Amino acid sequence: MIKRLVAAIVLLALVGGGLVGFNLFRDRMIADFFANMPVAPSPVATVEAQPVSWQPAIDAIGTANAAQGVDLTVEAAGIVREIAFRSNTRVEAGDLLVRLDDTIQRAEVEAARTRWELDVQSLERARDLQARGAGTNVGVETAESAARASEAQLARALAVLEQRTVVAPFAGTIGLPRVDLGQFLSPGTAVATLQDLDTMRVDFLLPEQELPNVAIGQPVHVRIEGGASAYDGEIVGIDPRVDPSSRLFAVRASITETRGTLTPGQFVRIAIDLPREDGVIALPQTALISSLYGDFVYVVRPSEGDPERLEARQVFVEPGRRLDGRVEIRSGLEAGAVVVAAGQNRLSNGSPVTLSPTPASDRSPIQASEAAAQ
């Protein structure tokens, strides 16, 4: 009985050991197979790092306004009798826009003019009598005083009559009428907005650190959010005081060529040109990879073991300013290095690569990515 039990145990141990040994042998062979299996090179699009001429700029956001723009209001109370404009039309300086009821004021003007004409005639008679020796200096002075007083009353009546109308103070585009015929208006009521769209200005704020970098006459480029066209202008005003609560200062730029596509009140992005810099190494932003350990790029180099084979190596860099889809490389990369610009999502340090037939510098980032994916 004991011999049978021992034999069964020995047999079971042999079977179990054989299974364990087979599994270990199989895993080792599989690992050796994959370890020795060649890795297929990944196609990538590259760009050569070369010193370029860099145009730095200060970016800001602001609001577009008309160089001349006002909300037209009435000076006196009254009922609207005439609206002499249509919305979104051009008016010239001095054009009548709105007229209030002026019946009483016109009557007062006629009365003042009649009184003034009578006093002028009385003055002429007094001077004629004085010239004949039948009049006195006192009579002439009294007549002159009455004529001047009546002339002042006429001027006052005309001024009151002018307050019953709203005229364009300058040429521009008139907006929507905000009043209706027959409506009673009180002083200060806005009737419409008038904007001169031929010349626009842009107001924006900059941090106090940028105060030494801006000057009158400096070129600026203005772009509408989501728009393709840009407008060129120059700085015409800089606030000499920094707001102590926000540490910002105000800047104003003038734009003359807007082609009627820039509207007052629009949100715009502004770029202020700074002096051009030469010898700056810049790469497409698609080439830069950010990680927890820092920013790096993949540089394509010949393999140390096989010069015929290319591989990608991680190189940590210090990025700087960004402009128009490119990023400045301040340190970590030398001129002439071949940098992967697209297709690096499948790479690791030392991965074999093949170069795309068309240089990445001749393609857009989308085209380079599509070429690397093929």
Secondary structure, DSSP 8 states (H G I E B T S, - for coil): -HHHHHHHHHHHHHHHHHHHHHHHHHHHHHHHHHHHS----EEEEEEE--EEEE--EEEEEEEEEEEEEEEEE-SS-EEEEEE---TTEEE-TT-EEEEE--HHHHHHHHHHHHHHHHHHHHHHHHHHHHHHTSS-HHHHHHHHHHHHHHHHHHHHHHHHHHTTEEE-SSSEEE------TT-EE-TT-EEEEEEEEEEEEEEEEEEGGGGGG--TT-EEEEEETT-S-EEEEEEEEE-SS-BTTTTEEEEEEEE---TT---TT-EEEEEEE---EEEEEEEEGGG-EEETTEEEEEEEEE-SS-TTSEEEEEEE-EEEEEETTEEEEEES--TT-EEEEE-GGG--TTEEEEE-SS-GGGS-HHHHHHHHH-
